[in-house]
Amino acid sequence: MLQHYHDTDDREDSKGSPILFNAVVTWFRVYQVPFDHRVADVLCTVAMALHFDGLGERQITDHLIRKFNGPMSTMATAASSLAYH
């Protein structure tokens, strides 16, 4: 479905920072919105939890894109962002 946004699945990659960064940046590109620190914080929190559970970049990115369909969707439950997991 969203595979055209990804070159490879980095599940095997032990470096979480590039995976999280790429997943969040891809979300901003997909929804064509300017970078917002508050939105990025919500997305990063969820992405970290997913990565901790063993998901790779592709799965994390797909989850963020499906779960948060635009910046407004991150506002409703920003205080309980881990509830998305």
N, C-alpha and C positions, 0 to 999 in steps of 0.2 A: 504494500500500500504506500508507504512513505520511503521505500528503499532508495529512491533516486536521490535522497538527501545524504546518503552514506556511501562511502567507498568500501569500507570494511567494517567488520564487527570486532571491536577491541576488547571483548570479554577477557581475553588472555592477558591484556596489558595490566601491569601492576601499578602503573602511574595514574592515579585517580584524577589529578588536577587537569591534565589536558582533556580527559574524557568529559569531566564536568563542564569545563570551559566550552568545549566544542558543542556539547548538548545544549547549553544555555544560549550560546551565540546562534546556533541553528534555529532555536525557537524564535529569537528576535528577527532573524532573517525571514523565516516562514511567514510570520505575522506582519512583517514590514513595519515595525514600530521602532522608534528611537530607544536607545538604551535608557533604562530606568533602574536605579540602584535598588529601590524597594521591590520591584518586580523580580530583579535578578536574585535578590536575597531569598525570596520565596522559592524560585525555581532551583537555586543552588541547594537549599535545604532538602527539598524533595529529591533532587538528583543525588545528593550524598547518601541519603537513606537507601535509595535504589542501588547505588554502587556498592554500598556496604553489604547489601543482600546478594551481591554477585552478578548484577546485571551489567552488560557492556554498554558501550556508547550508543549503539543503534537502539537497543531496548529502552535506554533512558531517554534518548531524544524522542522516540516515538511516544513514550508515555507522557512526556511533557507536552508534546504537540496535541495529543488526544485529550489530555486532562485539562489543560489550560488553553482554551481557545480564545486567546486574546488577553491583553493586559487587564481588562476589567475582571476576568475570572480569577485573577490572583488576589484581588482586593477582598472578596467576600469572606475568605477564611485565612487571611495572611497570618493571623495569630496562631492558628492551629494547622499550619501547613503540613505537618507530619501526618495529619489525619488523611491526607491524600494517599498515603502509602498503605 
